[in-house]
């Protein structure tokens, strides 16, 4: 018996499941190790903060999402629609339906955690307006992604039509919904990346130090690249051959890298100016 259930040897050979397994397993293991080590060191130093608790939740959601991606590969993920075994249809669509809101809630978590780290960065300073702006971004990003999760849960009437297209009913247009969520994700990505740069550029520290700190935050640009690559796959999923492999994998990469690279600053702005 091959990896893909109810599939012929020819379909097994055409499936991209080895790519799915390689990316999901390697990135998830690396992410869990990185975050766990970081949290262990903070616990020993008694430095746990709100961002760490949010990050634990995001890590759990990331593991769940990767597990669901791997499960989907056993029922058709990695194949265009016409090659997916019909016997796997309901199982695949139910798992896929469950993974969509998990992704939205999880990325909302690591973005909120990153913004909470920004608040840690400006603690002990008088930058109250900047603090308000950060909270506005946290609330807007979190509410937007939760709204996206709800739209994915309740996108069809009746709800069970979301995983069984043979049931009579109506659904939101897949292309429009996916494009809207992807564009919102990119907007929040860019906003969160840009948010600390004006503050950091105003620091009275050496140019080399300033460049290093700014570049550290610009590493978040990679998650924006992932979001953009996901956006390019929507056309294929909604209007092409239906192969959602790269859409899912770019989401997995974004999720794991975003959680792994989210670290709290060890110093604050006050440390530089005092």
QUILINVEN-V246043 format. One record per run of one state. SS is the DSSP state (@ for helix, = for strand, . for the rest). FROM is the first residue (numbers start at 0). LEN is the number of residues. Records with the same first field share a line. If there is no record, write none. Layout:
SS->FROM-LEN, FROM-LEN
This chain:
.->0-8, 14-2, 44-5, 73-7, 83-2, 121-6, 153-2, 157-1, 162-7, 171-2, 195-1, 201-5, 218-2, 239-5, 260-8, 273-1
@->8-6, 16-28, 49-24, 80-3, 85-36, 127-26, 158-4, 173-22, 196-5, 206-12, 220-19, 244-16, 268-5
=->155-2, 169-2
